[in-house]
Amino acid sequence: MNILLTGGAGYIGSHTTLSLIDKGHSVIVIDNLITGSKSLIPKKAKHYDVDIADESSMQKILKENKFDIVMHFAGLTRVDESVKYPEKYKLHNFEKSKIFFSLCIENNLKKIIFSSSAGVYGNNDSSNLTEESELKPINPYANTKYQIENFLISKKDKIDYTILRYFNVAGADKGKRSGLIAKSSTNLIKVLCEVAANKREKIIINGNDYITKDGTAIRDFIHVTDIADMHVLAANNLLKSSSSNIFNCGYGSGYSVKEVITEMENIVKNKLQVEIGPRRPKDIAVSVANSDKFKKKFNWKPRFNNLNIILSSALNWEKNNL
Ligand SMILES: NC(=O)c1ccc[n+]([C@@H]2O[C@H](COP(=O)([O-])OP(=O)(O)OC[C@H]3O[C@@H](n4cnc5c(N)ncnc54)[C@H](O)[C@@H]3O)[C@@H](O)[C@H]2O)c1
């Protein structure tokens, strides 16, 4: 396949580029490096340092190449920033994606895979979120995902889309070719890796009074390489068939914040400094995917459904990037 992939200098886009290239596909990356890092783009991928909404550059790239599929990862991803600057998120995520998709469609690139988020389910506290669960995004970031989903659905007569709703993506490439680079991240596993690698003093648990087995929140952590592989499966399917679909991307099981910290302590064979803080506003107790739809459709068997592997790979990457 010849893939047009936006956001390939970012965390998930770079891992997906690796998975595609490892399987012999060719990838052209569009990334303006607003938050990404050029060092994450695999050498075998061609990179254009342009904005997805730069109409003249995008027209040229779309006309000069014959793409089979477009995978759209590019966007801003910080919930806290989106609450502070909702207009920025509306422009960067929703408006720019709309321009980009319209250019793709105009140039006959009509097979689209889009990175959505479990954030579209809002504070729907559940250990069994299906694709049919109610959608009620509660922050501007998640709302942009919801709006782009609706935009794609509104074009369903013209395009074939696969919308992938990621749960908590974590871990890093096992060959240490890519991983998460994020400054001042609030991501639990990123912060934990920084503590384990002695780059940060302590980890704060945001609330230990939830109605869960140990009082801390439970999330469905999925290894980034499994997410990347899901894109390859979805792309192969999209190429063969003309059906549009929405899938949850999670393992269908969750770990509590305390369990994640304990597993990291086992890995480093050391107690880490942990502090109990208040709940974060609007955080929910449990968010776990029902991923039966993807499993059934693709006979999907994840390769890295193991907390130890997720944490070890993330920590190896963190140590590698001192
Ligand atoms: N990381 C997660 O846990 C998670 C969960 C759910 C959904 N997602 C979604 O998955 C996608 C990828 O997430 P990520 O964690 O890899 O993010 P990331 O920030 O690491 O990567 C995003 C990339 O997009 C690029 N970009 C942003 N705006 C652009 C523009 N206008 N033109 C060109 N390039 C642009 C950035 O430079 C960056 O390299 C995002 O759409 C995100 O919302 C991520």
The ligand as a Gaussian input file, in Angstrom:
#p B3LYP/6-31G(d) Opt

LIG

0 1
 N       -1.777000       9.410000      22.776000
 C       -2.961000       8.936000      23.140000
 O       -3.108000       8.268000      24.170000
 C       -4.172000       9.200000      22.260000
 C       -5.420000       8.731000      22.697000
 C       -6.528000       8.964000      21.882000
 C       -6.392000       9.612000      20.653000
 N       -5.164000      10.070000      20.266000
 C       -5.061000      10.764000      18.970000
 O       -4.084000      10.128000      18.183000
 C       -3.421000      11.073000      17.343000
 C       -1.922000      10.972000      17.565000
 O       -1.644000      11.207000      18.943000
 P       -0.152000      11.273000      19.496000
 O       -0.192000      10.942000      20.933000
 O        0.741000      10.517000      18.582000
 O        0.124000      12.848000      19.350000
 P        1.501000      13.620000      19.060000
 O        1.327000      14.982000      19.599000
 O        2.664000      12.820000      19.529000
 O        1.535000      13.679000      17.475000
 C        0.761000      14.564000      16.720000
 C        1.603000      14.997000      15.531000
 O        0.813000      15.813000      14.662000
 C        1.625000      16.898000      14.195000
 N        0.701000      17.982000      13.813000
 C       -0.183000      18.621000      14.628000
 N       -0.884000      19.531000      13.940000
 C       -0.443000      19.463000      12.642000
 C       -0.805000      20.133000      11.451000
 N       -1.766000      21.086000      11.427000
 N       -0.180000      19.812000      10.290000
 C        0.801000      18.857000      10.295000
 N        1.176000      18.186000      11.405000
 C        0.566000      18.479000      12.565000
 C        2.544000      17.213000      15.349000
 O        3.714000      17.901000      14.984000
 C        2.832000      15.825000      15.907000
 O        3.984000      15.253000      15.330000
 C       -3.979000      12.438000      17.737000
 O       -4.975000      12.786000      16.797000
 C       -4.583000      12.193000      19.100000
 O       -5.646000      13.072000      19.358000
 C       -4.056000       9.885000      21.040000

